[in-house]
Structures are given as C-alpha cells and as structure tokens.
C-alpha cells in the first residue's frame, strides 16, 4: 500500500499539514491537517509498504503506547485515507 498522491509534509509549530506537490497538485485540491502521529504514518506511506511495517515503525517511535493503541489508531487512519481515495492497496 502507498499514497495515491505525492505530499509534502510541513511542520507548523506542532501541527502538521500535507499538501500535494508536482503533478498531483493539479489532481488533488486541498490539504490534510495532521497531528504528529498521522504525519509519521503519512511519511511511511510515501513508499510501498505494509500495515505491519508501519505498525513496527510506530512501535519503535512511540514506545509509551501499547500495541493495541497503535494498531487501533493505525487502522482508523488507514481506513480514512482509503475512504477518501488517498491510499492505494
């Protein structure tokens, strides 16, 4: 799985925004408002990957979170991206 469009992720003082770049800017109009975790997930989806690899990355970056918390939030975010047509499976 990977993102359908190429995004640049910008840190705006603890809040993040993802905007389409290149030819994708003419196909996707808008931006995504993200928190730190969703920005990390989006960054992992720039290249083809699996949910398991993203989960492992998040587990290493956020050791204070449980596997269940990470998994539930990851599934929720991936489903949202898929419903909006932003994720290729």
Kinemage of the C-alpha trace (Angstrom):
@kinemage 1
@onewidth
@group {chain A} dominant
@subgroup {mainchain}
@vectorlist {calphas} color= white
{ca unk a 1} P 0.000 0.000 0.000
{ca unk a 2} L 1.092 3.553 -0.599
{ca unk a 3} L -0.292 7.036 -1.083
{ca unk a 4} L -2.040 7.734 -4.371
{ca unk a 5} L -0.603 11.259 -4.446
{ca unk a 6} L 2.756 12.752 -3.511
{ca unk a 7} L 2.536 15.055 -0.495
{ca unk a 8} L 4.949 17.447 1.171
{ca unk a 9} L 4.508 17.375 4.942
{ca unk a 10} L 5.135 20.648 6.743
{ca unk a 11} L 5.585 21.155 10.489
{ca unk a 12} L 3.749 24.290 11.552
{ca unk a 13} L 4.749 24.506 15.199
{ca unk a 14} L 3.482 21.128 16.387
{ca unk a 15} L 0.651 20.886 13.878
{ca unk a 16} L 1.284 19.387 10.500
{ca unk a 17} L -0.127 19.919 7.033
{ca unk a 18} L 0.303 17.775 3.953
{ca unk a 19} L -0.093 19.421 0.568
{ca unk a 20} L 0.086 17.733 -2.821
{ca unk a 21} L 3.152 18.511 -4.923
{ca unk a 22} L 4.127 18.209 -8.562
{ca unk a 23} L 1.534 16.924 -10.999
{ca unk a 24} L -0.532 15.705 -8.064
{ca unk a 25} L -1.235 19.300 -7.063
{ca unk a 26} L -3.449 19.593 -10.147
{ca unk a 27} L -5.273 16.325 -9.386
{ca unk a 28} L -5.826 16.692 -5.632
{ca unk a 29} L -7.054 20.068 -4.467
{ca unk a 30} L -6.704 20.726 -0.778
{ca unk a 31} L -4.504 19.827 2.136
{ca unk a 32} L -4.523 17.423 5.031
{ca unk a 33} L -4.343 18.697 8.599
{ca unk a 34} L -2.405 16.174 10.684
{ca unk a 35} L -1.078 15.528 14.150
{ca unk a 36} L 2.454 14.231 14.741
{ca unk a 37} L 1.489 10.548 14.593
{ca unk a 38} L -0.583 10.853 11.416
{ca unk a 39} L 2.272 12.839 9.826
{ca unk a 40} L 4.617 9.952 10.699
{ca unk a 41} L 2.202 7.454 9.146
{ca unk a 42} L 1.829 9.556 6.004
{ca unk a 43} L 5.611 9.770 5.669
{ca unk a 44} L 5.830 5.964 5.830
{ca unk a 45} L 3.241 5.685 3.045
{ca unk a 46} L 5.342 7.606 0.517
{ca unk a 47} L 6.878 4.259 -0.446
{ca unk a 48} L 5.061 0.959 -0.917
{ca unk a 49} L 4.777 -0.696 2.499
{ca unk a 50} L 2.559 -2.906 4.638
{ca unk a 51} L 0.446 -2.158 7.721
{ca unk a 52} L 2.760 -4.417 9.711
{ca unk a 53} L 5.847 -2.401 8.759
{ca unk a 54} L 4.136 0.885 9.630
{ca unk a 55} L 2.978 -0.600 12.955
{ca unk a 56} L 6.532 -1.734 13.751
{ca unk a 57} L 7.883 1.730 12.902
{ca unk a 58} L 5.320 3.394 15.179
{ca unk a 59} L 6.000 0.905 17.969
{ca unk a 60} L 9.681 1.887 17.850
{ca unk a 61} L 8.985 5.618 17.699
{ca unk a 62} L 6.265 5.659 20.373
{ca unk a 63} L 7.311 3.023 22.963
{ca unk a 64} L 4.974 4.507 25.569
{ca unk a 65} L 1.963 3.373 23.509
{ca unk a 66} L 0.634 -0.175 23.578
{ca unk a 67} L 0.429 -2.397 20.519
{ca unk a 68} L -3.375 -2.245 20.759
{ca unk a 69} L -3.431 1.568 20.837
{ca unk a 70} L -1.077 1.811 17.886
{ca unk a 71} L -2.987 -0.821 15.927
{ca unk a 72} L -6.413 0.725 16.525
{ca unk a 73} L -5.259 4.217 15.574
{ca unk a 74} L -3.359 2.947 12.545
{ca unk a 75} L -6.367 1.028 11.221
{ca unk a 76} L -8.627 4.041 11.772
{ca unk a 77} L -6.264 6.391 9.905
{ca unk a 78} L -5.590 3.962 7.037
{ca unk a 79} L -9.330 3.366 6.600
{ca unk a 80} L -9.928 7.109 6.475
{ca unk a 81} L -7.235 7.555 3.818
{ca unk a 82} L -8.711 4.675 1.813
{ca unk a 83} L -12.284 6.028 2.009
{ca unk a 84} L -11.057 9.401 0.776
{ca unk a 85} L -9.285 7.784 -2.187
{ca unk a 86} L -5.807 8.707 -0.986
{ca unk a 87} L -4.466 5.194 -0.377
{ca unk a 88} L -3.623 2.537 -2.950
{ca unk a 89} L -3.876 -1.007 -1.643
